[in-house]
Amino acid sequence: MSAEPRINDRIRVPEVRLVGPSGEQVGIVPLAKALELAQEYDLDLVEVAENARPPVCKLMDYGKFKYESAMKAREARKNQAHTVIKEMKLRPKIDPHDYDTKKGHVVRFLKQGDKVKITIMFRGREQSRPELGYRLLQRLAEDVQDLGFIESNPKQDGRNMIMVLGPHKKKTEAMAEARQAQEARKADAKAHPGRSQNAAEAEESTDAEAPAEASAEAPAEAEAQTEAPADV
């Protein structure tokens, strides 16, 4: 069955309860009269409550109504927040540089409003030192406490230890802030189209001047070294 409402000549009832273009109640009128009014207002007669007795019909611009409904549905889908759980895997004896990289990913996920599942993977003799994984998880949780909180405390799962971090910021808030930042960047780029180019030219001129200054200083240093023995 089609989800589209019946309009105009597709309505097959002897009379309808008519609603005017501004929402005013016209009352129960014959179908022919309702169609005549629709033609007079240059609008469509749309059946909005087919199960009512008699059915309720409204005078409206059906094409405009469909467009506005589609735009509202699209906006609702865009603002809909889906719960996403990202996963990050670490080793208990992780290198400091690798730790900073992994932490950066966790920070990015939390800023986006996503949950993060942290997994510590134990291998070989490391399984006898679960406290190493626990301390690492606690350290990570403290490093990102401004952005997230421990939603699920560390627990052993076979050879792994798992902890879940939840974001302080809701997904919808993170999405809204990201859109605002993107719009601000676009507006700034539109208002100052030559800014990035001017900055690049300034950097090039600075780089070009640096060797000249160095070459100017070099003869002075050489002259100072030459004159030193004479003073002695």
Helices and strands as residue ranges (DSSP letters): G 8-10, E 15-19, E 25-30, H 31-41, E 44-49, E 56-60, H 62-79, E 85-90, H 96-111, E 115-121, G 124-128, H 130-143, E 148-157, E 160-167, H 171-191, H 195-231
